[in-house]
Amino acid sequence: MNLAFIAIPALAAGLVWTNKNKSIIHLTNLAGAAAMLLTSILALVEVNRSKIITTGGFFKDIFYIDSLSVYILFITTLAFFLVSLYSISYFGQELKRNVITLKKLKLYYSLSNAFVLSMILALTTQNMGVMWIAIEATTLASAFLVGFYNNKRAIEAAWKYLIICSVGIAFALLGIILLYYSSTVELGGNKVIGMSWNYLLQHASALDPSILKIAFIFILIGFGTKVGFSPMHTWLPDAHSQAPSPVSSLLSGVLLNTAMYGIIRVMTIVNKSLDSSRYTGNLLLLLGILSVGTAAIFVLVQQDYKRILAYSSIEHMGIIAIGLGICTPVGIFAAIYHIFNHAVTKSMLFLATGNVYLKYHTKKISSIKGLIKIMPVTGVVFALGAFAITGMPPFGIFMSKFNTVAAAIFSKNYVIAVLLLVFLAAVFGGFTKQLGRMFLGNNNNPEINKGELDRIGPAVLIILLCITILMGVYIPGPIKTLMDNATGIILGMGGK
């Protein structure tokens, strides 16, 4: 099963180049995405039954899937499948208008599969070295997707993304080297096993705490750059605003989770070694509240609807960091819960911006009026999504935000709770003030015709909206089991 996760996107990336029929190219990619989603569902069922999935032979120390990894893996493949379905609509319109060529479409599909392949590899390995390589590979694959349109601003955003994230990932490499050093100095033994986070976790009490503290700082800065923590976040608004909307959806919905996953794995090792979460928790709380505060300020002044959503991603990664930093059962569950809710809701919003951009040909909020009248489905979903992402009931993000604030209060982190509420109120005000102008009023541009572009795009938005609402009122049993087990893994590894 582990090899299937690797083989399917690799095969799909190659097969899209074997045909010149655009419909077959679309369907080839969609079939690969569906196969990945099905494989992750099978893995989810297997993990719920047997707790872990491993392989024997040469790969026995490389591949490892547990509840935490399969949970984020399922989110990744679900998002990729829906984005792939939406891409048929989005790039179909781009082809029709001669914005891109058929060769460019093939390039998009092959790069997006390479992008997902690298994230899957990061989530299915227990080798810290392989994980680092995979997360670095996400940068290389997605940089070309950010600069997909090859205009001046897109290329500038791609270079900025590439340079900042590469510098950040270099810090993470230093942290991983220190982790490896701690295992070889204190434990000796097999050098390959010494790169395994699972092995390090099992022997955490024997590792040098001072080395682990330094390692965690490097990894938090390194992978935190990829997560988009402030002040390492500066690549994120530019990359999201310039990338095609399906790419923005993947960047925000799943890439940030993958980098956060790397931080979580190291956090659990350090917490177990120190027999306390105080050290890692304080650092995560600091970066988390700083990120939420930074987003709250910049959301208030943005004039580009994609940049607002980009800063919103910084906010939500900060909320996840706060839940992890609190490191109580409620806090960890809230963080795990929020990972799913943010991925689905933000993917929906970025795909909605794709429909808006194709209709209005602008990203400026001031140039868009009467969206609900012009595009009823997209407008309504976009408006509901804006309420959802700011934490309004009955959507899933309301529940995970509520649990995060409750966890802060229960753990007596009153300053964090108050600041979080203030910043969340500011974000809500910013979204209402900035985006609210788009939905109402009358469109004065006679060249913009009323109606959706096609049926596929709105259908994907409705599916994502339904998932967002469902997760606010009911968590399906298998997903709830994964969330509980993932929470237990983090707490069991890390203690309190």
C-alpha positions, 0 to 999 in steps of 0.5 A: 500500500505504501508503494501504491501511494508513491507509484500512482502520482508518479504514473499519472505525472507521466501518463498525461504526456502520452496523449494530445486529447485534452479530455483524456489528459483531464481524465487521466489526472482525475483517475490518478487523483481518485486512485490516491484518494481510494488508497488513502481511504483503504489506509485509513480503514486499515490504520483504524483497525491495526493502528499502524502500516509498515513494510518489510525488507529494504523499506522497513525503516523508511515507510510508516503510517499511523493515525496522525500521518494517515489523517493528514494523508487523507486530507491531502488526497481528498483536497487533491481529488477535488482540486483535480476535478475543479481543474477540468473547469478552470483550465478548460476555460483557460484553454478556451481563451488561449491563456494556456496551451495544451503543453502548459496543461500537461506541465500543470498536471505533471507538476501537481502530481509531483507536488502531491507525491512529495507531500505523500512521501513526507507523510508516509516515512519515519526517516527524518532525512527522507522527510526533509528531502520530501518537504524540500521537494515540495518547494521545487515542484510548487515553485514552478506552479507559483510561477505558472503564468510566467509573467513578471509578478508570478516569476517574482513571487516564485523566486521569493517563495523558492529563496525564503523556503529554501533558506528555511528548510536549510535551518530544518536540515541543521535541526535534523542533523542535531537530532541524528547526532543526539542519537548516535552520541547517546545511543550509537547503533544502526545509523539508519535507525538513528534517522527514524523519528519513531526510534528517537521517540522510543529512546527519547529519555536517553537523548541529550535534552540540551541538543534536542532543545537546539534542534527543535528551534532550528526545525521550528524555524525551518519547517515554520517558514514553510508553514507560514509562521510570522515573521517567516511568512513573507513568501506566502501572500505573494505566492498565493496571489500569483499562483493559479487558484487550484495551486493556491488551494493546494498550497494553503489547504495541504502544503502547510499541513505537511510542514506542520506535521514535521514540527509535530513529529519533532515536538513529540520527541522533545516533549518526551525527552524533557518529560514536559511540553513547557519548552516546545509549548511556549515557543509554539504559543509565541509563534502562534499568537504572533502569526494570528496577530500579524494576519489580523493587521494585514487582513484589514488593509488588503485590496486583493481577495487572494491576498486576504485569503493568504493572510487568513492561512497565516492566521489559521496556522497560528491557531493550530500552533496555539492548540499544539502549544497548549498541549492538553487533550482539548488543545491537541484535539482542537489543533487536529480538528482545525487542520481538517476544517481549515484545509477544506474551507480554505480550499473551497475559498481559493477555488471560488476565487478561481471562478471570480477571476475567470468571470471578472478578470481581476483580483481587486476587490474594488472592481467586483460588485454584485457577485451573488447576482452575477454568479449565484452559486459561486457568490453564495458559497464564497460569502458562506465560506468567508463567514466559515473561515472567520469562525461563524457557526455552524461551520467546522472552523467555529468548533475548532476555534471554540475548542482552542479558546476553551483549551487556553482558558482551561490551561490558564493561558488567559493572556493567550485566550484574550489576545486570540479573541481580540485578533479573531474579532479583528480578522472577522471585521477585516473580512466583513469590511473588505470582502463584503463589498464584493457580494452585494450591489449591482455590476456596472460592467456590461461585458460581464454576463450573468451566470456560472461558467460551467457546472463542474466548478460550482459542483466542487464548491458545493461539495466542499461547502457540505463537508465544511458544514458537516464537520461543524455539526457531526464528525463521521465515525472513522474520522473521529477515531483517527482524530482521537488516535492522533491526539493520543499519539501526540500526548502519549509521545509528548506527555503534558 
